Amino acid sequence: MMFFQQSAGIENIAPEQLAERLQAGDDLFLLDVRTPLEHAAYALEGSHLIPIEELGQRLHELPQDREIVVYCRVGSRSAYACMHLARMGYRVRNLEGGVLLWSTSGMATAPSLPAMTRA
């Protein structure tokens, strides 16, 4: 599996790093750029859904004073979204490997962390 490397000011965040920051109480904004159907099936608890196709029209919903962690299924749509958001001045990180790596890393079941929720 190929992950997007740091480019155009985009930094990845590994599932373990995200878990540590969430446990430390960091005020991160979790942004899911997948489809509503994908979000309904699996999502990080507390995340906000803005499908990538709607991102340009819904920028007003994003905080400018918080770091945004963007995720999708495997990290490619979220990397594209990160590049776009970074160019607009947002502080963003791409969840490396998306929800697939998050769930296989054991992060989805770690206590006190956002779980993968199912509808």
C-alpha positions, -999 to 999 in steps of 0.1 A, spaced: 0 0 0 14 34 -10 9 64 13 12 99 2 45 114 14 49 149 27 45 172 -2 31 206 -9 32 213 29 11 182 37 21 161 66 8 126 73 -1 116 108 1 79 117 -28 63 135 -6 59 167 3 96 166 -33 106 162 -43 83 191 -16 99 213 -27 134 205 -64 126 211 -56 109 244 -35 140 254 -67 161 248 -55 180 218 -84 199 202 -83 184 167 -110 187 141 -115 153 125 -127 157 89 -141 128 69 -140 135 31 -157 102 21 -192 97 9 -222 98 32 -226 60 27 -190 53 36 -193 76 67 -225 58 78 -208 24 76 -176 34 94 -164 67 109 -142 80 136 -163 90 164 -167 128 166 -157 134 130 -174 158 107 -185 146 72 -178 169 43 -176 148 11 -146 158 -10 -170 169 -38 -186 194 -15 -155 207 2 -151 239 -19 -186 250 -11 -185 241 26 -152 257 37 -171 279 61 -178 248 83 -141 243 90 -123 260 119 -94 282 111 -80 281 146 -77 243 150 -56 217 133 -76 196 110 -69 159 105 -84 147 72 -92 111 65 -108 89 39 -106 51 33 -69 48 24 -55 83 24 -56 94 -12 -88 115 -13 -78 130 21 -43 139 7 -59 157 -22 -82 176 3 -52 184 25 -34 200 -4 -64 221 -13 -69 232 23 -32 239 30 -32 262 0 -61 281 16 -42 285 49 -56 257 70 -34 237 93 -40 201 81 -26 166 84 -36 135 64 -44 104 84 -19 79 70 -37 49 56 -71 63 63 -97 43 82 -84 10 70 -50 15 87 -67 31 117 -89 0 122 -61 -26 115 -37 -7 139 -60 -15 168 -68 22 173 -105 16 167 -107 -4 199 -83 15 221 -100 29 252 -108 66 254 -102 70 216 -126 76 188 -139 43 177 -150 33 143 -188 37 146 -212 17 126 -247 29 116 
